[in-house]
C-alpha cells in the first residue's frame, strides 16, 4: 500500500484528489493539509511514501517545504503538482529534490502512474513539461528571464507576487527582513523591474501568474 499525503491550499483540490486516489487499489491518502508549514507534522506522524506538493501556497510554499522535508526524510518521494508548469519551475523543483512534476491539468491515470513510479524510485515528469524543458535547453536564445533567478530568488518572487509582505516572507522563510529585501532588490535588478507591480506584470507576461487578480493585492512598498 502506497501512503500519500496531499499538500494544496485549495480545499476542493485536496478533496477531489483524495477521492480519486482512494478509488485506486494500492494507494491510501493518509493526510492532507493546506499549508507547507504543517506538512512536516503529518509526515512525522503518518510516515508516507509520497507527498503531492503544490508550489504556490500562502506562507513558505512548495520550494521550501520540499527542501525541508528532504533534509529530514531523504528517502521521501515528493511529486510537485502545480499550475505553475512553465520553466524554470519544473527544473528548479527537480533540483530541489522532487522526484516528479505534474501539471494540475493531468488526468488521474497519469497521477497514479507518477505515484507508482515515484514509489519505485523512478522520476516522472509529464511529457509536455519534459518537452518544454528540453526545448528550453536546446534554444537558449529564447530564455525566460526568470531562469536567471536562483532558487531562493524564485521563491521570494512567488511570495511577492502572491501579495505577501516582506515581514510575512521573513517569518515564513526564517530570514531577516534585511535579507528578504536583499533578495527582492537582487531579483528586481536581474529582471530589470523597479517595483512589485512591474514584477507581477512580468510574471503574468511569461505565464507564471494565471490571472490579474493578484495585481490588486500587490502594492508598491
MIGUTI-737528 format. One record per residue (C-alpha): residue in three letters; x, y, z. Coordinates in steps of 0.02 Angstrom, whole numbers, plus 50000, padded with zeros to 5 digits. Layout:
N
PT  torvex     px     py     pz
PT     ALA      X      Y      Z
...
//
This chain:
221
PT  torvex     px     py     pz
PT     UNK  50000  50000  50000
PT     UNK  50073  50168  49947
PT     UNK  50039  50301  50079
PT     UNK  50012  50475  50007
PT     UNK  49998  50650  50083
PT     UNK  49920  50793  49985
PT     UNK  49977  50974  50011
PT     UNK  49871  51106  49924
PT     UNK  49790  51268  49983
PT     UNK  49628  51234  49887
PT     UNK  49507  51125  49983
PT     UNK  49416  51063  49828
PT     UNK  49579  51002  49753
PT     UNK  49626  50910  49913
PT     UNK  49455  50829  49924
PT     UNK  49450  50787  49739
PT     UNK  49623  50710  49734
PT     UNK  49588  50611  49892
PT     UNK  49429  50534  49820
PT     UNK  49510  50497  49652
PT     UNK  49662  50414  49730
PT     UNK  49563  50315  49859
PT     UNK  49469  50235  49715
PT     UNK  49631  50153  49659
PT     UNK  49686  49996  49748
PT     UNK  49861  50005  49817
PT     UNK  49853  50191  49862
PT     UNK  49796  50263  50028
PT     UNK  49786  50450  50067
PT     UNK  49846  50463  50247
PT     UNK  49837  50651  50265
PT     UNK  49801  50817  50182
PT     UNK  49847  50995  50227
PT     UNK  49827  51170  50157
PT     UNK  49997  51240  50208
PT     UNK  50178  51196  50181
PT     UNK  50211  51239  50363
PT     UNK  50101  51098  50429
PT     UNK  50155  50957  50314
PT     UNK  50306  50901  50418
PT     UNK  50195  50859  50567
PT     UNK  50089  50746  50457
PT     UNK  50243  50664  50383
PT     UNK  50314  50638  50558
PT     UNK  50154  50551  50614
PT     UNK  50100  50456  50458
PT     UNK  50267  50412  50377
PT     UNK  50200  50424  50197
PT     UNK  50291  50358  50046
PT     UNK  50242  50500  49928
PT     UNK  50195  50683  49953
PT     UNK  50098  50777  49819
PT     UNK  50159  50956  49838
PT     UNK  50084  51115  49767
PT     UNK  50211  51252  49732
PT     UNK  50117  51414  49754
PT     UNK  50036  51423  49926
PT     UNK  50023  51552  50065
PT     UNK  50174  51550  50179
PT     UNK  50337  51467  50133
PT     UNK  50267  51375  49981
PT     UNK  50318  51213  49898
PT     UNK  50501  51252  49863
PT     UNK  50548  51275  50045
PT     UNK  50436  51133  50106
PT     UNK  50517  51013  49982
PT     UNK  50692  51057  50040
PT     UNK  50647  51049  50225
PT     UNK  50558  50882  50211
PT     UNK  50701  50802  50115
PT     UNK  50827  50863  50243
PT     UNK  50733  50761  50375
PT     UNK  50671  50621  50262
PT     UNK  50795  50598  50117
PT     UNK  50703  50443  50054
PT     UNK  50534  50529  50045
PT     UNK  50467  50545  49868
PT     UNK  50395  50716  49827
PT     UNK  50295  50750  49669
PT     UNK  50261  50932  49627
PT     UNK  50087  50955  49556
PT     UNK  50054  51134  49505
PT     UNK  49978  51254  49381
PT     UNK  50150  51339  49377
PT     UNK  50215  51216  49248
PT     UNK  50320  51334  49141
PT     UNK  50508  51343  49157
PT     UNK  50601  51375  49267
PT     UNK  50483  51295  49396
PT     UNK  50498  51112  49342
PT     UNK  50688  51121  49333
PT     UNK  50703  51212  49500
PT     UNK  50589  51087  49589
PT     UNK  50686  50940  49520
PT     UNK  50847  51024  49576
PT     UNK  50769  51047  49749
PT     UNK  50744  50859  49758
PT     UNK  50569  50824  49691
PT     UNK  50560  50658  49600
PT     UNK  50418  50712  49486
PT     UNK  50325  50859  49414
PT     UNK  50145  50858  49353
PT     UNK  50029  50991  49288
PT     UNK  49863  51011  49379
PT     UNK  49786  50978  49209
PT     UNK  49844  50797  49211
PT     UNK  49718  50655  49219
PT     UNK  49703  50532  49363
PT     UNK  49785  50391  49265
PT     UNK  49942  50495  49242
PT     UNK  49941  50544  49426
PT     UNK  49928  50362  49480
PT     UNK  50068  50317  49359
PT     UNK  50179  50455  49431
PT     UNK  50144  50398  49610
PT     UNK  50188  50217  49569
PT     UNK  50347  50267  49479
PT     UNK  50398  50382  49622
PT     UNK  50367  50243  49748
PT     UNK  50487  50135  49649
PT     UNK  50617  50274  49640
PT     UNK  50585  50318  49457
PT     UNK  50573  50501  49408
PT     UNK  50416  50555  49314
PT     UNK  50386  50721  49226
PT     UNK  50231  50750  49120
PT     UNK  50281  50728  48937
PT     UNK  50226  50903  48886
PT     UNK  50325  50981  49029
PT     UNK  50477  50873  48990
PT     UNK  50467  50930  48809
PT     UNK  50464  51113  48862
PT     UNK  50615  51083  48974
PT     UNK  50710  51002  48831
PT     UNK  50665  51140  48709
PT     UNK  50723  51274  48830
PT     UNK  50891  51189  48846
PT     UNK  50906  51171  48658
PT     UNK  50858  51351  48621
PT     UNK  50945  51465  48745
PT     UNK  50907  51619  48637
PT     UNK  50727  51611  48694
PT     UNK  50774  51613  48877
PT     UNK  50641  51655  49004
PT     UNK  50712  51797  49112
PT     UNK  50653  51706  49269
PT     UNK  50780  51571  49231
PT     UNK  50912  51695  49289
PT     UNK  50847  51684  49466
PT     UNK  50919  51573  49599
PT     UNK  50804  51450  49685
PT     UNK  50786  51568  49835
PT     UNK  50755  51720  49724
PT     UNK  50621  51624  49630
PT     UNK  50542  51575  49794
PT     UNK  50540  51756  49856
PT     UNK  50470  51811  49688
PT     UNK  50324  51690  49704
PT     UNK  50286  51754  49877
PT     UNK  50293  51937  49824
PT     UNK  50179  51908  49676
PT     UNK  50058  51818  49792
PT     UNK  50039  51980  49889
PT     UNK  50145  51933  50040
PT     UNK  50235  52073  50130
PT     UNK  50420  52073  50171
PT     UNK  50389  52033  50356
PT     UNK  50274  51887  50310
PT     UNK  50407  51817  50193
PT     UNK  50537  51842  50328
PT     UNK  50434  51744  50455
PT     UNK  50393  51602  50334
PT     UNK  50573  51576  50275
PT     UNK  50657  51612  50442
PT     UNK  50758  51752  50365
PT     UNK  50785  51930  50424
PT     UNK  50685  52068  50339
PT     UNK  50851  52140  50279
PT     UNK  50895  51976  50194
PT     UNK  50724  51963  50111
PT     UNK  50741  52141  50046
PT     UNK  50914  52098  49978
PT     UNK  50839  51953  49881
PT     UNK  50696  52065  49825
PT     UNK  50808  52201  49755
PT     UNK  50927  52074  49679
PT     UNK  50787  51994  49579
PT     UNK  50724  52168  49529
PT     UNK  50897  52201  49458
PT     UNK  50907  52034  49368
PT     UNK  50734  52056  49291
PT     UNK  50754  52243  49255
PT     UNK  50598  52295  49352
PT     UNK  50578  52434  49480
PT     UNK  50440  52376  49597
PT     UNK  50319  52237  49643
PT     UNK  50188  52290  49516
PT     UNK  50312  52282  49371
PT     UNK  50372  52115  49437
PT     UNK  50193  52050  49437
PT     UNK  50163  52113  49260
PT     UNK  50320  52023  49202
PT     UNK  50267  51863  49289
PT     UNK  50098  51871  49201
PT     UNK  50182  51903  49034
PT     UNK  50285  51744  49050
PT     UNK  50140  51639  49111
PT     UNK  50199  51624  49291
PT     UNK  50040  51702  49358
PT     UNK  49875  51638  49291
PT     UNK  49772  51798  49304
PT     UNK  49770  51980  49354
PT     UNK  49678  51961  49519
PT     UNK  49838  51972  49621
PT     UNK  49878  52144  49550
PT     UNK  49751  52218  49669
PT     UNK  49846  52146  49815
PT     UNK  50020  52196  49757
PT     UNK  50057  52373  49811
PT     UNK  50224  52459  49797
PT     UNK  50311  52460  49963
//
